[in-house]
């Protein structure tokens, strides 16, 4: 499993932070940042590409459009995570835990 390194917030053509009205509008930016891989199982995402909220939208703890809360995932991993409460013990956070080295990144 490869660790995920977050990219800087995307900018528009004028160099201003990009603003979207739907979280799915981040899809191409996420592909550019992370590649077309599921953040959880590392499978290549050729067609079933989900924009995944690391902190579930239902928690209302994070803006659903927030760039820093979004990853790419395959359907099965996105479905498995669902809207469950999250902790470092219950879910794999690929930008926080480096599974290969079994250490916390931040």
Buried (B, 14 or more C-beta within 10 A) or exposed (E): EEBBEBEEEBEEEEEEEEEEEEBEEBBEBBBEBBEBBBBBBBBEBEEEBBBBBBBBEEEEEBEBBBBEBBBBBBEBBBEEBEEEEBEEEEBBBBBBBBEEEEEEBE
